[in-house]
Each structure stands twice: as structure tokens, then as C-alpha cells.
Amino acid sequence: MKLYRFLTGPDDASFCHRITDALNKGWELHGAPQYSYDQNKQAMLCGQAVTKAVEGKDYTPDMKLSDQ
């Protein structure tokens, strides 16, 4: 099965650490990162899609993707 996640967060080191953690767990970058300005928080936000192929398992809607 192939899994998809879209990780989001503030444009800071914590976001980079989340992406680095996902990459080290076998997730791969999918497409370019996205940026947006949140006027209420007066901060830049980031988003990055990641995908992962997992053999021997079937997808179910109740699975926690971050544990895969």
C-alpha cells in the first residue's frame, strides 16, 4: 500500500525536525513545500506532502499514518 500525509507547521526548526523525522522513518518528499502567511498569528506556515510504500499491509481508514 502507499500512504500519504501532509505535514504542516510554523516555518521554524520544529517543522524541519518533523520532516527529518518522517524521512528517517522511510517517508519520501512528494512535491514542493508550500508556504502561507497566517495574518492572525502573523507567522509563516509550511506544508510538505510525504508518501511511503508499506509492503504486506492493507490500508484501513482507522490506521494512524504516523505510526507506519
Secondary structure, 3 states (H helix, E strand, C coil): CEEEEEEEEECCHHHHHHHHHHHHCCCEEEEEEEEEEECCCCEEEEEEEEEEECCCCCCCCCCCHHHC
